[in-house]
Amino acid sequence: MTKEVKIKKGEKMSVDPRLTGLDTWVEGEVIDIYTNPFKGLIIAIKDSLGRIFFGESEYFKLA
């Protein structure tokens, strides 16, 4: 049984460097959340520099 986490727009999350290609985790604000029938839960965040990162929920953690 998996633990379900409720994520809301506006929350702060960090994204894994494996997804961004950067050296460190990037923190940003959740701007979109949706379910892709093939990939599962997809999260999009926008950081303080205006960059948008999105991907599968496994690459994100609450900040």
Phi, psi and omega in degrees: 000130182265149179276123181267128180250130178274118179249137182238153174300141180096343178288155178269131177222159176245146181245140184294140177300336178296333179271321185277333185081006179267177183276336184229167175294142179248130179262141179201181181258135179294125179246344179201146177218129176206165179255122175266130183297341181258328185253345182092212183288126179246133181240140175237132177234157176238126182270181184292343179267000179088004179282144179247130177237137178216153179173189181295148186300338181296342181267004183239151173218153178294137182276000000 
